[in-house]
Amino acid sequence: MIKVIRGNPTPEELAAALAVVQARAAASAAAGEAAHRGAEWSDPARTVPRRLLPHPGPKAWRTTFWPA
């Protein structure tokens, strides 16, 4: 919410100020998404092979370490 504390802006001045604030917010959101996409590529967990976890049972502890 934006509140005018001092002065009496015209509708055009208020619209211009709100357009600047909205453009900065959109640019900030776009930069955040780009940074997030880059983080996925550098995530070390991405290189770990995905395999199913062993089903619970009496010998499940053996299959947690040895590759399938």
C-alpha positions as a Markdown table, in Angstrom:
| # | Residue | x | y | z |
|---|---|---|---|---|
| 1 | Met | 0.0 | 0.0 | 0.0 |
| 2 | Ile | 1.3 | 3.4 | -0.9 |
| 3 | Lys | 0.3 | 6.5 | 1.1 |
| 4 | Val | 1.0 | 10.1 | 0.2 |
| 5 | Ile | 2.3 | 11.8 | 3.4 |
| 6 | Arg | 3.1 | 15.3 | 2.2 |
| 7 | Gly | 2.0 | 17.3 | -0.7 |
| 8 | Asn | -0.9 | 17.0 | -3.1 |
| 9 | Pro | 0.2 | 15.1 | -6.2 |
| 10 | Thr | -1.8 | 15.4 | -9.4 |
| 11 | Pro | -3.3 | 12.1 | -10.7 |
| 12 | Glu | -0.6 | 12.1 | -13.5 |
| 13 | Glu | 2.3 | 12.5 | -10.9 |
| 14 | Leu | 0.8 | 9.7 | -8.8 |
| 15 | Ala | 0.4 | 7.4 | -11.8 |
| 16 | Ala | 4.0 | 8.1 | -12.8 |
| 17 | Ala | 5.3 | 7.3 | -9.3 |
| 18 | Leu | 3.2 | 4.1 | -9.2 |
| 19 | Ala | 4.5 | 3.0 | -12.6 |
| 20 | Val | 8.1 | 3.4 | -11.4 |
| 21 | Val | 7.4 | 1.4 | -8.3 |
| 22 | Gln | 5.6 | -1.4 | -10.3 |
| 23 | Ala | 8.4 | -1.5 | -12.8 |
| 24 | Arg | 11.1 | -1.9 | -10.1 |
| 25 | Ala | 9.1 | -4.6 | -8.4 |
| 26 | Ala | 8.7 | -6.5 | -11.7 |
| 27 | Ala | 12.5 | -6.2 | -12.4 |
| 28 | Ser | 13.3 | -7.4 | -8.9 |
| 29 | Ala | 11.0 | -10.4 | -9.3 |
| 30 | Ala | 12.6 | -11.3 | -12.7 |
| 31 | Ala | 16.1 | -11.0 | -11.3 |
| 32 | Gly | 15.0 | -13.3 | -8.4 |
| 33 | Glu | 13.7 | -15.9 | -10.9 |
| 34 | Ala | 16.9 | -15.8 | -12.9 |
| 35 | Ala | 19.1 | -16.2 | -9.8 |
| 36 | His | 16.9 | -19.2 | -8.8 |
| 37 | Arg | 17.3 | -20.9 | -12.2 |
| 38 | Gly | 21.1 | -20.5 | -12.0 |
| 39 | Ala | 21.1 | -22.0 | -8.5 |
| 40 | Glu | 19.5 | -25.2 | -9.9 |
| 41 | Trp | 22.4 | -25.8 | -12.2 |
| 42 | Ser | 25.0 | -25.4 | -9.5 |
| 43 | Asp | 23.2 | -27.5 | -6.9 |
| 44 | Pro | 25.5 | -30.4 | -6.0 |
| 45 | Ala | 22.5 | -32.6 | -5.2 |
| 46 | Arg | 21.8 | -32.6 | -8.9 |
| 47 | Thr | 24.8 | -34.8 | -9.6 |
| 48 | Val | 23.7 | -37.6 | -7.2 |
| 49 | Pro | 22.1 | -40.5 | -9.1 |
| 50 | Arg | 18.5 | -40.9 | -8.2 |
| 51 | Arg | 17.5 | -44.3 | -7.3 |
| 52 | Leu | 14.6 | -45.7 | -5.3 |
| 53 | Leu | 15.0 | -46.1 | -1.6 |
| 54 | Pro | 15.0 | -49.6 | -0.2 |
| 55 | His | 11.8 | -51.0 | 1.1 |
| 56 | Pro | 11.7 | -51.5 | 4.8 |
| 57 | Gly | 12.6 | -55.0 | 5.9 |
| 58 | Pro | 15.1 | -57.1 | 7.7 |
| 59 | Lys | 17.9 | -56.6 | 5.1 |
| 60 | Ala | 17.1 | -53.0 | 4.1 |
| 61 | Trp | 20.2 | -51.7 | 5.9 |
| 62 | Arg | 22.5 | -53.6 | 3.5 |
| 63 | Thr | 21.0 | -51.9 | 0.4 |
| 64 | Thr | 21.4 | -48.4 | 1.7 |
| 65 | Phe | 25.2 | -48.3 | 1.1 |
| 66 | Trp | 25.9 | -50.7 | -1.8 |
| 67 | Pro | 24.9 | -49.5 | -5.3 |
| 68 | Ala | 22.1 | -51.2 | -7.0 |
